[in-house]
Amino acid sequence: MIKQTLLSCSLLFVALIFAHAEEKDRVLVFSSEVRAPVTSVKNQGRSSTCWCFSGVSFVEAEIIRLNRIRQEAAYPAISEAFILGRSLHDRAEKYVRLKGNLRAAPGSEGPDVVEVIRKYGFVPRDIYPLPDFSGESTRFRELTTSVRSYLKGIVERRDKELSKYWLAPFDAMVEGFIGQSPKDFDAIAYRDKWKFDATQYLSIVSLTNVPYYETCVLEIMDNWRWTPSLNLPLDEMLAIIDKAIDRGYTVHIAADITQQGYNHDGYATLVSEGSGISLALPEEEIKTTAEERQARYDAQITTDDHAMHLVGRAKDQYGRKFYIVKDSHGEYGPFKGYLYMSEEYVKMNVLMIMVHKSLL
């Protein structure tokens, strides 16, 4: 009996050693990093404004690049509140024109930020800061509910003719939740001062149900502006990401972060569902094909859960390519608000990218 107990303890000890070794093996070490200069990590809190925060971060990085800014103290700081308010204004108009056949919510895509800037310019964050949504969710939920209720009431009105007065109260309601936009600030002149040309940006997708090298509209609810995208083969879309990094540019991405291989320890690798692992070693990682990518999109397995800012590239200790991605949920995790996303994860789960046209 004593011998059996000792044997069991020995086997358990060996198992623990191997388990510890396996756990240690799943810690990735990155090197050969290339990063573009970007502004600090922000926190969207409990709000569906990832598109706004990541889009603003992308624009700020472009301004840094275009103006060759070297000192962090001189980096631009763009108001997310201004972008959100103008986006909701435009969305309300479209919702009413379509008689409610559009999603009425603050969610959107990165190209929306650029379009708002093209139409309205932008203002500094310090004169129009977005409220802190990190500590409570009620305020943003109330904004969302109010937007939906107001717009639904407008399209379901009894009067046949729509008055010209409905939009001003809507804007006032939105500003009641996010703060009042500065009325005497020249947002267009401020944009032009930073040399930002919003017409020079392009969205790119990779779909097999649309001819390559033609434009199409990515059919997702948050693409409410129906922004056209250029459809490219998957390898060419990845090549543009690499070209951007090599030339000091950054990339805006719309991605799915609900997959098993995306974890909050700062890693995203492409693992097999049901495998029981959250971080794939090289021999375990799935290889992406254009056909499988399309099939997962068609089956609505891959969706646009989160918009982020791709800012660089690195290699792990096995030589795998990873992309460095800036998030907008504060400085969480071991990489202080950044994560490392494997090339295979990007191939499978990044639905759309936005880049400067000169990269084509």
Secondary structure, DSSP 8 states (H G I E B T S, - for coil): -HHHHHHHHHHHHHHHHHHHHHHHHT---EEEEEE-------B--SSS-HHHHHHHHHHHHHHHHHTT---GGG---B-HHHHHHHHHHHHHHHHHHTTT-S--SS---HHHHHHHHHHH---BGGGS-----SS-SHHHHHHHHHHHHHHHHHHT-S-SS--S-SHHHHHHHHHHHH----SS--HHHHHHHTT--GGGEEEEE--SSS-TTSEEE---TT-TT--EEEE--HHHHHHHHHHHHHTT--EEEEE---STTEETTTEE----TTSS-SS--GGGS----HHHHHHHHHTTSS---EEEEEEEEEEETT--EEEEEE-SB-S-TTTTTEEEEEHHHHHHHEEEEEEEGGG-
